[in-house]
Amino acid sequence: MVAGWPHQSRPPPGVATPRRGGRRSYAGPMEERDDAVGAALGDVVADVRRQATDELVEVRVTAGSREEAQRLADLLVDERLAACVQLVEITSCYRWQGAVEHEPEVLLLAKSTNRRFPRLLARLREAHSYDTPEVLAVPVVAADEEYAEWVRESVRS
């Protein structure tokens, strides 16, 4: 728990907070820009669709618990949005009101392709407990070709 929070009027930027229905949202500057973020997200998805290829990406997602991370990993693999997902327990570190804070999270490392990323992103936004989950698609610049082909085959719809 963040020192002084939740008794403060606002949670620290980037901290996932409970909301109605048990879902969490990231508070801070994004809070005031929900409409702009939604529009920007639509633009990002449109750009990715235009560039859709079978190039590999590693999609990084954080979750607030091991159970949620496992549920999201199972969903991505079951729906052929990711070939495999690794779960790694981490500690997120950030600054809030001049102090460095630490919170436990679980990092999902999902192997997929640019072509599947828009659908993967949409499903994560539907299924994730955070209003604004961290979802980063990182290009894979080199991979074993047999592994890369397995990833591509695994996510073909």
N, C-alpha and C positions, 0 to 999 in steps of 0.2 A: 504494500500500500504506500502511496506517495505521502510523504510527510506533509501535514497540513491539509491534505485533500482526502476525502470528499467534502470537508467542511468549508473549503474555499468555494467561492461562487462559480469558479470554472476549473475544470481539470487541466492538467498540463497539456501543452500541444503534443499531439501524436500519441496520447495515452488513450487506449480503448476503454470506454466507459459503459456501464450498463444502461440500457434504455428499456422502455416497455417491451414486454415479451421476452426479456432475457437477452436480447441482442445487444451488442456493444457498438459504440461508434467512436471514431477518433474525433477528439475535440480540438479546438484551436482555430487557427486561421481558416481551415477548410470549412468549419461550421458555417461561417458567413458566406461561403462561396458554393454552397451545394448546387445551385442552378448552373453556375459557371463550370463547376467540376463535372457535372453530368453532361454538359454540352461538350466540354473538352474530352471527356471519356468517349463520347460518341465520335468525335473527330479522330481520336487515336484508333478506335476500332475500325473506322472507315479507312484510315491510312494503312493499317495492318492488312485489311481485306484486299486493298489494291495491290499490296506487295506480297500477297499470299503465295508462299512457295513451300516446298517440302524441306526447307533448311531447318536444321535442328535448333531448338531453343531450350534452355533450362528455365523453368518458371519458378520463381521464388515467392513463397506465400508464408505469412506467419499466422499462427492460431494461438488462442489463449489457453488451450489445454491439450493434453495428449489425446483425449477422447475425440475432441473436435478435429484435430489434425488427422486422426485415423479415419474418421468419417469422410472428411474431404478427400483424402488419398484414395479411399475405396471408391468414392463417387467418380473421381477423375479416371481411374483405371477401368472401372466397370463401363463407363460411357465412352471409352476409347478416346478420351481427350488427352491422356498421358499414357506412355508405355509403362512407366514405373514411377514411383514416388518414394523418396527417402524422407524419413522423419528424424530431425535432429533437435534435441532440447538445447535451448539457448537462453541467454540473459540479454534482454534489450537494455541498452544504456542510453540515457538522454538527459538533457539539462532542463530543470523546471524551477523557476523562481530562484535562480542563482545556485541551485544545488544539483549535483549529479545524482540521478535516480536509477534504479535497476528493477526490472520486472521480468519474471520468467515467461517464456513463450516457447512454441514449437515451430521450427522452420521446416516447411515442406519444400523439397527440391524435386520438381516434376519434369520429366523428360518428354518433350513434345516437338511440334513443328510450328513454323509461322502460320501455316494454313489452318491449323486447329486452334491457334491462340484466341481468336475472337470468340469462339464458342466456349472455350475453357474459361475465359474471363467472364463471360455472361453467366455461366453456371456457378462460378465462385461467388459472384455478386449475389446470386439468388440464394445460395446455400450457406454462405459464411455468416457467422454471428456478428461480425463487425459491419457497421454501415459502410465504411470505406476501408476494405482490407488492403494490405500491402500485396500487390501483385506485380512482379517485375519479370519481364521476359528478357533473358540475357542470351544473345546469340552465341552459339557454339562455333568457334572458329576452326576447330579441328576435332575429329573423332575417328576411332577405328571404323572403317567402312562397313564391316559386318554388323557392328553394334548400331551404327547409324541406320542401316537398312532395317534392322529389327525394330528400331523405334518408329521409323516411317510406316512399316507394315502394321505395327501394333495400334497405331492411331488412325489408320485409314478407315473411313466410314463406309 
